[in-house]
Amino acid sequence: MPTESVSHAEDLADFVDASPSSYHAAAEVARRLQGAGFAALDETDAWPETPGSYLVVRDGAVIAWVVPERATATTPVRVFGAHSDSPGFKLKPKPTTGSHGWLQAGVEVYGGPLLNSWLDRELRLAGRLVLDDGTQLLTDSGPLLRLPQLAIHLDREANERFALDKQAHTQPVWGLTATSGAPASADLLAELAASATTDGGAVDPGRIRGFDIVTADAARGQVFGKGDVFFASGRLDDLASVHAGVVAMATAAEGFDGDHIPMLAVFDHEEIGSATRSGAAGPFLEDVLERIGLALGADRAERMRALASSWCVSSDVGHSVHPNFASKHDPVVQPVLGSGPILKINANQRYATDGAGAAAWHGWCGAAGVASQEFVSNNTVPCGSTIGPITATRLGIRTVDVGIPILSMHSARELAGVSDLFDLTRVAEAFFRG
C-alpha cells in the first residue's frame, strides 16, 4: 500500500481518537481548520463581509467555508456534507446505578448499533457537561466501562441463538462497590467532572446541570492485513467522511480563488433522523448560507439563483459486498474495499443521486484520478438513507450521495479500505477546487 495512503489512515486514527463524541468531533474539525487559517465565528456576533476562510460551530455540528475575492451575490456553493455522530449508547439521567456489588452506568440505546459488537470492549464516556452558569465543557473519561458477555457455561445455547435485551443487558460496569465504599459515595458524573477543567481548575460535580454523554470504543484505529490494505476503527460511520472533508478543505483553501464557495458541512444526529437544531433537517446550513448571501449583498432572488447552480456531495459510508453473506447484496452491483469510493443509488430516492449527479460525480473522480464504484441495495433488503435527500429537500440544491464501502457497519469497530479513505479525500479536494 502506498505510504501516502497509510499515512492518511494513521491521521484518521488520530482524528477518530480525538473525536469520541460529536462535540469532540466538531471541536477537532475547528481546531484543525483554525490551524489552516480559518477564523472561528460566533453565531451571536456580526460576521465579516470580507472574503476569507471561516467556520462556525453549533453544538456537535460545524460548517466551514471559503469566500473568494471574486465572490458575488450569485456565486454558487459546493457543499461537502457528512455527520459527526455514530450509533452507540447515551448516558441517562441519574446514570450511577448498579447491583450485586457492581457499579454500572445507566445508558439508553442511541441510533441503531450492532449491540453484540459492544460486548467485551473497553469503553470511554465522552461528550459535554453544562454547568450552572451555562459554561459548556468537553469531557472524556478514557477507558472506564465494559459490557461483559455472559460465559457460555451459563448459556450453553449462546452460539445457536443470541439476543441482547436493550434494557437488561446493556448497562456497562465501571467499578465495584466493595472497593469504593458505600454505593452512595460513587458518582459517575464526578468521574466525568474529573476529566474536565475550567480556567479555575477542576470542575465541581455539584455544578453540573446538564450533560450529553455517549459511549465510544476506547481502542485506537489500526492499519492491518496483507499489504496494509485494511483499516479498522470505531466511528468510521461517519468520521471517515468528516476527516476526508477536513483534510480536503484545508488543502483546497490554500490560495483558493475559484468561482464558487467551497463549504464543509458536518451535521449531528444523522443516526437518529437529523431533526434537531444541529442536524441536517434543522436550519443550520440554511442559516449559514443566508448570512453569507447577506454579506455578499444578495437579495432573495439572487440567493435562489446561487443555490440553483450549487452542488452538495453527501458523503456517508455504504456496504461492501460481504464474502460470507453475499446473498444479502445485489447480485451484480457489488462494491468491495480497495476499489474506490462509491456512488450511492436508490430508485426510491433514499439516496439523492440522479443521472446528473452521477455524471458530475464521475467528472470529479476523473479530475482526481480516482476510480469509483456504484452501490445499490438488494431489492429484498430495505435501504437506509442519508443527509443527502434531506439537504436536497430543504434547499432545492442538486445533491449526490457518495461514500466509501465498509464492512461491519454500525459495529463498535468497523472495517474500511486504506486506499478508499485516501481516494475519497482526493475527490473531495477536486470537488472543492472545481
VODONU-742442 format. One record per residue (C-alpha): x, y, z. Coordinates in steps of 0.1 Angstrom, whole numbers, plus 5000, padded with zeros to 4 digits. Layout:
BEGIN
XYZ...
This chain:
BEGIN
500050005000501450354991502950535020500750835014497550625018498850465050499850805065496450935057494850635075497150695105496051065106492450935105493250725135494451035153491251225143488950945155490850915188490351295193486551265184484851025209481651235207480051465181481051755203484651645203484551595165483251945159485952085182488651875164487451995130487552355142491052305157492452165125490952425103491952715125495452575122495052605085494052975088490252965092488753225115486153095140482953295142480253305168476553295157475753575182478253815166478154015134480053835107482753985084481654105050485154045036486553745016488353485037488153145054485653095082484052835104481252825129480352555155476852475166476852215194478151895177478052035142480452265123480352445090483452595073483752785040485953005019484753325003487053404974487853754962485753724931482553614950479353804941475753784952475053494928478253284935477252924939478452694968479952354967478952174999480651855011478351715038478951455065477851375100479651375133477551125154477750745155475550465169476150355204474850445239473950765256474050835293470650855310469751105338470850965372473450755355475150605385473450265390474549915400473649595419475249285435478449475443478949625409478849995398477050035365476150315341472550385331472550415293470050445265470550305230471450575206470650515169470950155156474150005170475049635163474649555200476749245204479749425189479949635220480549345243483849285260485449615248486949885269484750195265485050565270482450815281482751145263480651455254479851785270478951905305476852215311477552395343475252615365476552935348475952795313479552705306479952415283482952185288484151875269484951565289486451225281486850965307489350745288488850365292486350325320483550085312482849745298479849535288480849195299479448895280477748605298480048305299479048015276478947785307475847985319474247985284475147665265473047775235474748115231476348005198473047885184470948185194471948515209469948835216470549125240467749285258468249655252467449745288468549455309471749355291473349685280474249855313478049865314480149815346482650075357483549985393482949775424481149905455483149665476486349865469484950215466482850245497479150265500477250295467476150645476479750755475480150665439479250925413479750875375479251245369482151315394484351085372483451295342483951625361487451505370488151475332487051835325488652155337487852525336490052825339489652795376490852435377488952125385485152115380482852075410480451795400477751975420477752255394476752015366473252105354473051915322475151675300475251505266477551195271477950895248480050575248482950525225485250235218488550315235490750115211492750315185492250265148494650025132496149965097496549585091496149305065498349185037499949485022498349715048495049725028492649735058491850005084489649915114488350175139485250285158483050565144484150535107480450605101480850885095484151025108485850885078483851135056484351415081488151355081488251345043486351675041488551845067491851735050490451835016489152175028492452265045494352185013491852344988491552665009495252745005495353024979491852944967490453194941487753004923484353104910482352924938482352894976483752564989481952455021482352175046479052095065479351845093475951775110475051605142472251355149472151175115471850845132468550945149466951125120468651465118465651655131467551885155468952235155472352095146471151815123470751825085466951865088467452175110468152525099471952535105473152515068470352745056471252995083474953005073474153025036471753315042474353505063476953455036474553585010473653885030477353965034477653954996474754184992472353924978468653964978466253664979466153614942469953624940470353374968467953144949470053184918473153094937471552774951470252674917473852654904475252494935476152134944476151924975478151604979476551405007479251165020478550865042479650505043477950225023478149845023480949655007479949304995480449065024482248745014480348535040476948695032477048774995473348684991472449005011473849224983472749294948473849004926475549234900476549564917478949454944481449724956484449594975487049754998490049894979488349964946487450324952484750544967481150454960478250644942475050554961471950504941468350424951465250424929463150544958465450844965466650714998469850854982469651184963471751074934470251114899471751094864473051454865474651384899476251064887477751244857479151524880480551274905482351074877483751404865485151494899486651144902488251184868489751514878491251354909492451044890490350814912488250504903484650494915482150214922478350204923476350094953472649974951470749764976469349414971465649454964464749234994466949435019465549785030467750075021468950325047469150695040471550995045471651365049471551395011467751375005467251605035469551875021468151844986464651885000465352175024467452384999466552254965470252214959471551944934472851664956474751344950475251064976478650904979481050755004483350465010482450095012482849935046482149615064480649585100478549905096477250025130479549785148481649935177484549875153484149905115486349795086487450015057489950005028493050225033493150334997489450424996489950665026492650855007490850844974487650994989489851285002491351334968487851354952486651594979489551824971488851814934485151894942486252194964488752324938486252284909
